Structure formats: structure tokens, C-alpha cells
Amino acid sequence: MVSLDERWNALMAAAQRGDDRAYERLMGEVSGWLSRYFHRRLPPAAAEDATQEALLAIHVHKQKYQADAPMTPWLKTIARFKWIDQLRGHLRSPESLGETEVPIADHGPAARAAILLELLLAEVKPAQAQVIKLVKLHGATVEEASKASGQSPSLVKVNIHRGLKRIGQTIAD
């Protein structure tokens, strides 16, 4: 039985080679996954916006995606950032949520933690932030992070160490 990651990776690889039918199928499946993800976390209108923004991000970055890496963590990362973007927009104008009832538990602490984490990661170099996310947040191995980032395994380790050190200094200041 083929896993979801294997199927999506095969479709993405075909799409990267120009197979429009594979790309259309992939985006249809991913769109459904994203829609469910966002509808559990956001009001309907915001969920639709986030879904479209995430699909656009996937489209823009599809040639950079390495089809030999699992797609689900990559997709979840994009979804998480688009979710945070939507929350930020609503923080700036909370009336945009109106009286909408969202049938989920309060994710306020998680959202605040995600925003704080993003702010802390903005304090380090992009290459450091990328491998910290891959290894420390998503559980990738150093070798997987090396393949995904294009950095050597030793550079991944150095960037994680230096990035975490800088984050620690930022917190201490």
C-alpha cells in the first residue's frame, strides 16, 4: 500500500517534470487536506483564504520542493505559516471575526507560542532558522535536514548550534 507521502511525492515529481494532470490531481488532494486543516482552526471565510494562500505558496515553490523528502511535513509547515498569517490579520482587526463561532478548542496559547517562535527565529540567519525548524520542530534527522536545505550535515549541526545560541541570547537580553 502506498502512503500519502509516497503518492504526493510521485505526483509532485511528475508535476515538476511538466505533467499537468499529475499537478492537477496533487493540488486537488492537497486542497482537500488544507481545507480540512484550516476549517478546524479558522472561521469559514478565513479558512478559504488560508487554503488559497497555501495553494499559491505550494505553486510558487513547487520547483524547489525535493520530491525525495516526505511532503506532509513540508505541507504542514506551509499550512502553519498561513494559519498564523490569518491569525495575525485578525489580531489587527478582531472585528473581522464578528460573532463567528468556531467549533474548536481555544488555540490562543498555541497561536501566541507560534508567533513568539517565529519572532525568535527571525533573529537568526535564514539558513539557521530553516534547519532549526526541520530538526528541532519537525523531527527531521540531520541528514534529512541536509538534503532539504542543501547544507552539508556538519553545517546543519553548526547552524542549529549557532541559531539556538543566538535565540538564547535574545531571550536573555
N, C-alpha and C positions, 0 to 999 in steps of 0.2 A: 504494500500500500504506500502510495506517495504522500509525503507530508505536505502541509500547506506551504511551508518554506520552499520545499523542492519544486512544487508546482509553480509557485510565483517566481522563483528564480529562473526556471526554464522559460516561462513566459517573458520575463524581463530580458533574458539573454536574447530571445528571438526578437523582441521589440527593439533592442539595441542594434540588431542586425537589419532592422527595417521592416520587420513583419508586422504590418498594420493590424491584422486580425488578432495576433497574439497580444499586441498592445491594447487593443480594444477589450479583449477578454480580461486581461490583467486589470485594467482600470475599472472595469465593471465589478470584478470581485473585490478589489481594494476599496472601491467606492462604497460598497455594501458594508464592509468591515469598518471603514471610517465613520459611516453614518451611524452605525450601532454604537461605536465608541463615543461619539460626540453627543448623541441623543441621551445617553446615560449620564452625561455630565453638564449639559447646557440646555437652555430653553430651545424650542424647535428652530426659531429663526437663526439664532446664534449657531446652532448645530449645523444647519445647512451652510451657513457662511464658512464655518471652520472646515467642513468637508470639502467645499470647493477650493479653499485656500490650500489645504493639504494636497489635494489632487494636482493643483497647479505647481506646488513645490516638487512633487514627485515628477511631474512632466519636465520641469526645468532642470532637475538634477538626474534624470534617468540615465544619461550617458556616463555620469560619474559613478553610478552605482556599480559595485563589483558583484556580479551575479554568483560568485562562488561563496559569498558570505550569506548567512541567514537574513532573509528580508524582513521578518517580523520585528526584530529589534530596531532596524532602520525605520520601518514604518511607524512603530510606537514612538520613536524619538520625534519624528516629524509631527505626529498627532499631538504629542505632549506640548510641543512648542506652539502649535496652532491653538490648542486649548488655552494655554497661558496667555497668548495674544488676545484671545476673546475675553478672558477674564480681566486682563488689563484694560481693555476698551470699556468694559462695564464698570470697572473701578473708577474710571474717569467720568463716566456718565451713568451712575447706577439707575437712573430713571429709565434707561433703555430696557431694563428688565421688567419694568412695570409691575403688575401683580401676578406675573407668571409663576405658576407653581412648577417646580422642577422635582420630579419624583425620585430624588436620590438623597443620600445622606449628605450632611454638611461636609464639603471638601475644603472649607476655608483654611484650616491649618495646613493641609497638603498644598493648597494653592500658594499660600504665603511662603511655605518652605521652598516650593519650586521657584518662586520669584526670587527669594533670597539666594538660592543656589545659583540661579542664572546671573544674578548680580555679582556673586563671588567669582564665578567662572569668567566673568567679563574682566576681572582684574588680572588674569593670566593671559599669556600668549595664546592665540587660537589653536596652535598645534598642541599645546599643553592641555587646553580645555577639551579638545577632541578626544585625546587618549584617556583623560581622567573620566570623561563620560562613558567611553567604551568599556574601560576596565573596572572602574570603581562603581559606576552606576548601573551599567548594563550587564556586568559579569563576564565580559569577554576576557579571553586569555591575552597575554602579552602578544602572542603570535597572531591571534585574530585581530587585535588592535593594530598590529604592524601591517597586516595585509589591508585592512580597511583604511588606514591613514596614509599608507605609503612611507611610513617611517620604519627605520630598522628596529628590531626588538630592543636593542640596547638604548636607542634614542627614545623609544616609548617609555622605558623604565626611567630614564633621566628626566624626560618631560613630566612624567607623573610625579616624581620626587620634587622637582623644582616648582611645579604648579601647586602641589599641596603645601609646600613650604611657603610660597607666596600667599596662598589663601590663609594659612595660619597667621602670617604676619598681618594681613589685612584685618582679620578678626581681632588680633591683639591690639591693633592701633586704636 
